[in-house]
Amino acid sequence: MTTPSRARKLFGPIVGLIALTFTLALFWAAQGPDFDLSFSREVPSELSPARLDRNLFSLARWPQWFFNLSDATVLNVDPQGGPEQDKIIRPGSLIKLTVDTQKTLAKNFFLTAQVLEYRPGQILRIQIVDDSSGRFPELFSIVEWKIEFLPKGDGSVIRGSAIARTKHWRARLFGRMAEKILMYQLFYPDLMKLSELKQPFSSGLDPQLKPKNSTF
C-alpha cells in the first residue's frame, strides 16, 4: 500500500510539471506578435431592413438596443444643419456614447466612435477611437463594430460582427484563451433587442433631415 509520504513524493513532481507547463503556455500565449480577433452573430427579425434602419439612423433610439447605453450624441455636428442634427448619423460622424455601468461605486464612462460606413437599410460600420476608462486604447489598437441587414422573405437577418487588433499582453493572452468570450464583451450592440423594436418612429425628426438616400 502506498503511504501518504510516498504518494506526495510520487505526485509532487507531476503536479510541479503540470504547473510549469501551464505557466509556459500562458507565457507563450501572452507573447508574440499582435493579431486580429473577430466575432460574428446572426439574428432573424420579422422587420424589413428599412424598418430596422430607423433604429440606426436616429441616435435617440440607440439606448434601446445597446448594452448599458444611456445616451448617444453626434459631436461634429454640421453647423449648417437643422434641429436635432446631434441625433442623426452620417459617414464620418463622431459619436459620444455614454455607458451606464449600473454600479453604485463605478462612474459612467464614455466611448467616442466614428462612423466609417453607413448605407441606410444595409450596413453600419463604426470604429472606437477613444475611451474615457482607458480600457480600449490600452488593450487594442483597433476595435470595430459592424451591423448588416440582409433581406429574408418579409423580414431580415441582422448580422453583427466585430474585429479587434491586440496591443497588450493581456489582450493577446485572453484572445488566445477565450476569443469568443472576450469579443462578446467588446460588442455593445444587443442584436436581439434591435430585432424586436417595433414601435413606430416618433423621434419628431424633420423628414428633410434624413439622408438623401434614405429608404423610408
C-alpha positions as CSV (number, residue, x, y, z in Angstrom):
1,M,0.0,0.0,0.0
2,T,1.3,3.4,-0.9
3,T,1.9,5.6,2.2
4,P,0.9,9.3,2.2
5,S,4.5,10.3,2.2
6,R,5.3,8.1,-0.8
7,A,2.2,9.5,-2.6
8,R,3.4,13.0,-2.1
9,K,6.8,12.1,-3.4
10,L,5.1,10.4,-6.4
11,F,2.6,13.1,-7.3
12,G,4.6,16.2,-6.3
13,P,6.9,16.2,-9.4
14,I,3.9,15.5,-11.6
15,V,1.9,18.5,-10.2
16,G,5.0,20.7,-10.5
17,L,5.5,19.7,-14.1
18,I,1.8,20.4,-14.9
19,A,2.1,23.8,-13.2
20,L,5.3,24.6,-15.1
21,T,3.7,23.5,-18.4
22,F,0.6,25.7,-17.7
23,T,2.8,28.7,-16.8
24,L,4.8,28.3,-20.0
25,A,1.6,28.0,-22.0
26,L,0.4,31.3,-20.5
27,F,3.7,32.9,-21.2
28,W,3.6,31.8,-24.8
29,A,0.0,33.0,-25.2
30,A,0.9,36.5,-23.9
31,Q,4.0,36.8,-26.2
32,G,4.4,37.0,-29.9
33,P,3.1,39.5,-32.4
34,D,-0.3,41.2,-32.1
35,F,-3.1,39.6,-34.1
36,D,-6.8,40.2,-35.0
37,L,-9.7,38.9,-33.1
38,S,-13.2,38.5,-34.6
39,F,-16.8,37.9,-33.6
40,S,-19.9,37.3,-35.6
41,R,-23.6,36.6,-34.9
42,E,-26.8,36.4,-36.9
43,V,-30.3,37.1,-35.5
44,P,-33.5,36.8,-37.5
45,S,-36.1,39.6,-37.4
46,E,-39.7,40.0,-38.6
47,L,-39.0,43.6,-39.6
48,S,-37.7,44.7,-43.0
49,P,-34.3,46.3,-43.4
50,A,-35.8,49.7,-44.0
51,R,-37.8,49.4,-40.8
52,L,-34.8,48.2,-38.8
53,D,-32.7,51.0,-40.1
54,R,-34.9,53.6,-38.3
55,N,-33.3,52.4,-35.1
56,L,-29.8,53.0,-36.5
57,F,-30.5,56.3,-38.2
58,S,-31.7,58.1,-35.1
59,L,-29.3,58.1,-32.1
60,A,-32.3,58.7,-29.9
61,R,-33.1,55.0,-30.4
62,W,-29.6,53.6,-29.6
63,P,-30.0,53.3,-25.8
64,Q,-32.9,50.9,-26.6
65,W,-30.6,48.3,-28.2
66,F,-27.1,48.9,-26.8
67,F,-25.9,47.3,-23.6
68,N,-25.9,49.8,-20.8
69,L,-26.0,52.8,-23.1
70,S,-27.7,55.9,-21.6
71,D,-27.1,58.5,-24.3
72,A,-25.6,58.8,-27.8
73,T,-24.8,62.2,-29.4
74,V,-23.0,63.4,-32.5
75,L,-20.0,65.6,-31.6
76,N,-19.1,67.0,-35.0
77,V,-22.5,68.5,-35.8
78,D,-22.9,70.1,-39.2
79,P,-23.2,73.9,-38.4
80,Q,-25.5,74.3,-41.5
81,G,-27.8,71.5,-40.4
82,G,-31.2,71.9,-38.8
83,P,-32.5,71.0,-35.4
84,E,-31.6,67.7,-33.8
85,Q,-28.6,67.2,-36.1
86,D,-26.7,65.8,-33.0
87,K,-29.0,62.8,-33.2
88,I,-28.5,61.9,-36.9
89,I,-25.7,59.8,-38.1
90,R,-23.7,60.1,-41.4
91,P,-20.4,58.7,-42.6
92,G,-17.7,60.5,-40.7
93,S,-19.9,61.3,-37.7
94,L,-18.1,61.3,-34.4
95,I,-20.4,59.9,-31.7
96,K,-20.2,60.1,-28.0
97,L,-21.6,57.0,-26.3
98,T,-22.3,57.4,-22.6
99,V,-22.2,53.9,-20.9
100,D,-24.0,53.5,-17.6
101,T,-22.1,50.9,-15.5
102,Q,-25.1,50.4,-13.3
103,K,-22.8,50.1,-10.3
104,T,-23.1,52.4,-7.4
105,L,-19.3,52.6,-6.9
106,A,-18.4,53.0,-10.5
107,K,-18.7,56.1,-12.7
108,N,-20.1,56.1,-16.1
109,F,-17.6,56.1,-18.9
110,F,-17.6,57.5,-22.5
111,L,-16.7,56.0,-25.8
112,T,-16.0,58.1,-28.9
113,A,-16.8,56.2,-32.1
114,Q,-16.5,57.3,-35.7
115,V,-19.0,56.1,-38.4
116,L,-16.8,54.6,-41.1
117,E,-19.6,53.4,-43.3
118,Y,-23.4,53.9,-43.3
119,R,-25.7,52.8,-46.1
120,P,-29.4,53.1,-44.9
121,G,-31.1,49.7,-44.7
122,Q,-27.9,47.9,-45.4
123,I,-24.8,48.4,-43.2
124,L,-23.4,50.5,-40.3
125,R,-19.7,50.2,-39.5
126,I,-18.2,52.2,-36.7
127,Q,-14.7,52.3,-35.0
128,I,-14.0,53.1,-31.4
129,V,-11.4,56.0,-31.4
130,D,-11.4,56.9,-27.7
131,D,-12.5,55.5,-24.3
132,S,-12.6,57.5,-21.1
133,S,-11.9,54.4,-19.0
134,G,-8.7,53.7,-20.9
135,R,-9.5,50.0,-21.5
136,F,-10.0,50.0,-25.2
137,P,-6.9,52.1,-26.2
138,E,-4.7,50.2,-23.7
139,L,-5.6,46.7,-24.9
140,F,-6.4,47.2,-28.6
141,S,-5.2,49.3,-31.4
142,I,-8.4,48.8,-33.4
143,V,-11.9,48.0,-32.4
144,E,-14.7,48.0,-35.0
145,W,-18.4,47.1,-34.9
146,K,-20.5,46.3,-37.9
147,I,-24.2,45.7,-38.3
148,E,-25.7,44.5,-41.6
149,F,-29.3,44.0,-42.6
150,L,-29.9,41.1,-45.0
151,P,-33.4,40.7,-46.6
152,K,-35.0,37.4,-46.0
153,G,-38.6,36.9,-47.1
154,D,-40.8,39.6,-45.5
155,G,-38.2,40.1,-42.7
156,S,-34.5,40.3,-42.3
157,V,-31.4,38.7,-40.9
158,I,-29.3,41.0,-38.7
159,R,-25.6,40.2,-38.9
160,G,-23.5,41.7,-36.2
161,S,-19.7,41.4,-36.2
162,A,-16.7,42.9,-34.6
163,I,-12.9,42.9,-35.1
164,A,-10.2,44.0,-32.7
165,R,-6.4,44.0,-33.0
166,T,-4.4,43.2,-29.9
167,K,-2.0,45.8,-28.4
168,H,-1.2,44.5,-24.9
169,W,-0.1,41.1,-23.5
170,R,-3.4,40.8,-21.6
171,A,-5.3,41.1,-24.9
172,R,-3.1,38.5,-26.5
173,L,-3.4,36.1,-23.6
174,F,-7.2,36.3,-23.3
175,G,-7.6,36.5,-27.1
176,R,-5.9,33.1,-27.5
177,M,-7.6,31.5,-24.5
178,A,-11.1,32.8,-24.9
179,E,-11.6,34.8,-28.1
180,K,-15.4,34.5,-28.3
181,I,-15.9,35.5,-24.7
182,L,-13.6,38.5,-25.0
183,M,-15.1,39.7,-28.2
184,Y,-18.6,39.3,-26.9
185,Q,-17.7,41.6,-24.1
186,L,-16.4,44.2,-26.6
187,F,-19.5,44.1,-28.7
188,Y,-22.1,46.5,-27.2
189,P,-25.0,46.3,-29.7
190,D,-27.8,44.0,-28.5
191,L,-29.0,42.3,-31.7
192,M,-31.9,40.6,-30.1
193,K,-33.3,43.9,-28.8
194,L,-32.7,45.5,-32.2
195,S,-34.5,42.8,-34.0
196,E,-37.7,43.3,-31.8
197,L,-38.0,47.1,-31.8
198,K,-41.4,47.5,-33.5
199,Q,-42.7,50.8,-32.1
200,P,-43.4,53.5,-34.6
201,F,-40.7,56.0,-35.5
202,S,-41.7,59.0,-33.4
203,S,-38.5,61.0,-32.7
204,G,-40.0,64.1,-34.2
205,L,-37.2,64.5,-36.8
206,D,-38.0,66.6,-39.8
207,P,-38.0,64.3,-42.8
208,Q,-35.7,66.8,-44.5
209,L,-33.0,66.0,-42.0
210,K,-32.9,62.3,-43.2
211,P,-30.1,61.2,-45.5
212,K,-31.0,61.8,-49.2
213,N,-30.5,58.1,-49.9
214,S,-32.7,57.0,-47.0
215,T,-35.2,54.3,-47.9
216,F,-38.0,55.3,-45.5
